[in-house]
Amino acid sequence: MSLSNRPKTSILDKPLSKGKGEVSLSCFALLFSEVVQYSQNKSSTVPELQNRLHSLGYNVGSKIIDLYFVRERNAKREIKLLNILLFIKSTLWKALFGREAEKLEHSNDDENTYYLMEKEPLVNKFISVPRDKGSLNCAIFIAGIIESVLTGTGFAAKVTAHWHKGTTYMVKFDESVVARDKQLEDK
Amino acid sequence: MSRSSSRIDTKKVNSELVTLTYGALVAQMIKDLDNADDVSKQLERLGYNMGIRIVEDFLSKTGSGRCLDLKDTADKVQMAFKMYLGVQPNVANWSAAGDEFSFILDSNPLTELVELPDDLKNLKYCNIICGVLRGALEMVHLDVQSWIVQDQLKGDSNTEIRLKFIRRLEDSIPAGED
């Protein structure tokens, strides 16, 4: 076997695209529908299906981190908790979905928890949830993206999606992350 | 035919969202199935499911009528590529009998940011497109076969998707009513 059939130009030799390309929404909606169906066929319970969608989103998120920080932020990462949340709410949301997420709130009861709200996530636009699967929210896919971006930039968190005022993403940071952020503030 | 062409397809999404979602799906399938050939087959099937639904979207948005011949079909599919993927392929390499031709893509949003590892060189990453073509055309009574001839992910200069007309399908009784 020879090694000569490796392509001469690798993906890293090409300039980074501007990311302005567009495809039709129908195309994405049908693809996402297949993603959900495929995941459903592979799982027997709703939580299992949610986990699968979450982990697919997680994979998407991990690719986005470098892409967006290089493109939008001159390769500079965020070190403050609030800033990374704002980065997700505005920059990332705008790039991915064409608009900012609607609301970002800090929980009153738990200082480690934040809520990101969106009336109608793009992925849920054409999805009607069957009665017997009432708790299923396919935006868990997007929760996976958020979790991956936060975790990958050093803000370990768990992110879940819930039906509340549309869809609410609950971001629960690891205690150590919040403690570190406080130290940063004290300086 | 009353709709003006300016109203054709309105909503768009960022192509990277599609690229990455598709990439995550393929990666997951490889984990689940563990065999590149099975993944290629499954991708074709997913595409087929998308195709049988996308054709309605296409017909309602363009209001296009019947095709007179395969050339006509090729033109319409070319238009559909532009509508859905935002890229316009060339139609080329017609067979002498006129029942076979290729779509040639210079770029393809599905493969942006994608690199195939050496151990997956026989994966047909874009097989989903072949499936979409088969599904969509079946819904307008054309039985076709579609496969990938050249693939940019494997070092070819462009991606070539071949389409072969098999036969015209007759009206069939809807499933469950026989």
Interface residues (C-beta under 8 A of the other chain):
Chain A: N5 R6 P7 K8 S10 I11 S17 G19 G21 E22 V23 S24 L25 S26 C27 F28 L30 L31 F32 S33 E34 V35 Q37 Y38 K42 R52 S55 L56 G57 N59 V60 K63 I64 L67 A95 L96 F97 G98 L122
Chain B: D9 K11 K12 V13 N14 S15 E16 L17 V18 L20 T21 Y22 G23 A24 L25 A27 Q28 M29 D32 L46 N49 M50 R53 I54 D57 M83 Y84 L85 G86 P109 E112 L113 V114 E115 D118 K121 K154 G155
